[in-house]
Amino acid sequence: MNLAETQGAKSREAALFFRAWLRAPLRIAALLPSSATTGRVMAGLVPPDDGGGAAVLELGAGTGAIGQGLLASGVAASRLIMVEREPALVDHLRARFPGVRVLCADAAALAGHDLPPLAAVVSTLPIVWFSPAGQEAVVGASFARLGPGAPFLQLTNQPASPLPAARLGLRAERAAMVWRNLPPSFIWRYWTD
């Protein structure tokens, strides 16, 4: 793909994302998709495959910037599972990433899906705005499939933890800051011992 085609594809993705935001601003929570830089930084925080083939779960996959970063970092398409609840974005993801399992689902209802053991969860959900029950549903379903020490990575635009880690029984640290995102973002890492 040449530069003009790449820029055209990015513009179409931004327009698709913005239309989804217009339909549901509190569910989407961002005007623009995450940057490619954010995708690379997030992917760099995912542990390498230990040969066990555990999957990587992406919550709030949007137009695929984080997923593209994960694939570029070496996560096999067969190990990546993307979750997105906006049907137009799901259709876009399925067309963009053949070979990746894309679920049209609400991340707070993951307990009802047949998911394999997970090496990591990466999330761009506006989880800080979720009800306590919604946060518990997302975190509980994720950690039921994550092994000890495996990370739940959460993107946020605030420096404070978007999840009440102590109340959820999690350890937490701010793992990265991404200046080349609009707005600049923080990535929080959560895990259990």
N, C-alpha and C positions, 0 to 999 in steps of 0.2 A: 504494500500500500504506500503510495507516495504521500508527501506532506499535505497536499490539498485534500486527498481522500481521507487522511487521518483527521484533519481538522473538521471536515464535513461530518464524519462519523461522530466526533466528539460533540459537535453542535447539535446533531440530531438526538444524541443521548441526553444532552442537557435539556433540550426542549421536551423530550419524553418525560424526564424526571420532573421538570417544572410543571407540566400538565398534571402529573400524579399529585404533586404538592398542592396545586390549586383545588383538586377534588377532595383532598384530605390533609390539610396542613398540620393538624396535630398528630396524625399518624406518620407522616413523612418527616416532618420537623426540620428539614433543611431545604433551602431553595435550590441548591446545586448538588450533584453527586460528589462523592469523595474524590479527591485527586489521585492521580497515578502514584504520586509520591507517598500518599497515605497508604495506598495498597502495598507498595514496596516495604514501607516501615512496618506495617502490620504483619506482613508475611515473614519479615525477618525475626519476629517475636514468636513464631510458631516453631515448635521443636521439629528437627528433621525426623523423617520416617525411620523408626528403629527396626524396620523389617517386619513388624507385626501387621502392617497394613491398616492401622486404625485410621478412621476417617477424620476429616476436618469439616466442621459444620460452620457455615456462614449464615448469620441471622441478619435480616434486613439487607439482602443482596443488591437492591437497587438496580443500577444499570451494569454493575459488574466490575467496578474499579478495584475493589478489594479482591474479588475472585481472580481477576487478571493478574494481580500481584502474587497471589498464592500459586497459580499455575506457573507463572514465570520463575518463581523461586524453586520449583521442582515438585510441588504437590501434584500428584497424578490426577488427571480428570476423574478417574474411577474412584478416587478417595475423597473427592470434594462433593459436599452436599450443600446446596444453596437453598435458603428459605426466604421467600418473599410473598407478601399477601396481596399486592396490587397486581391484578391479572395482566394489565398491559406490560408491566415490568417483567412478569414471569414469561410472557411470550417473547419478549426481547432477550432475556437470559437464555432461554431454550434455543433460540436461533443463534445467539452469539457463542454459546458454549456447548456444542454437541459433545456427548460423552459425559457431561456433568449431570448429576441428579439434581433437578430443580423442583422443589416442592412449593405449590401454591398453598400456603398455610399461615396461620397466625402463630407467631413464636410462643405466645402464652399457652398454646394448645399442643405443644410438642409431645407431651406425655402420651398422646393418642397415636403417635406415629411410630412405625417400626424403624428405629435407628440403630446402627451398629455401635460398637465401642468407639470412643472419640479420642483422638490425640490432642485436639484443641477445639475451642469454640471461638469464633471471631464475630463480634457484634457491632453493628452501627445503629442499632435500635435506639430510639429516644427513651431509653429505659429509665432515666431520671424522672420522667413524667408518668411512668406506669404507676398504678396503684400498688401498695405493698403486696397484695395478693398476686397481681400480675408479675411483679418482680420475682416473687417466690416461685411462681409457676415456671418462668423462663430459667431461672437459676437452678431450681430443683431438677427439671427435666435434663438440663445440661450436665449437672454434676452427677446425676444418676448414671451417665455414660462416660464421664471423664475419670481417668485413673488418678491416684494420688499425685499431686504435683503438676498435673496437666493443666494448662492455662485456659481460663475464660478471659478473653481480651475484649475490652469495651472501649469504643471510640466515644468521646464526648467533647464539647466545646468549652468545658469549664475545668479549672484546675483541681477542684475538689472531687472526691470519689462520687460517681453518679449512683452507686449502690451502697446501702448501709451494710458494709461488710461484716461488722461484728454481729449485727442482728441476724444475718444470714449464715453465720458460722464460717466465714471465709477470711483468708488472709488477703491483703491487698497492697499494691504499690503502683505508683505512677511510673509506667515503664518507658514512655516516650512522649515527646512533644513534636508535632508536625507543623512547622511554620508555613510550609507550602501547601496549605489547604485553605479553603474559604468557608467558614472562618478558621483561623489556626485551631488545631485540635490537640487533645491529649488522649493517650491510650493508657488505660488502666488494666493491670493484670490482677486476676483473682485466682486463688487456688486453695486446695485443702491439703493438709499433711497426710 
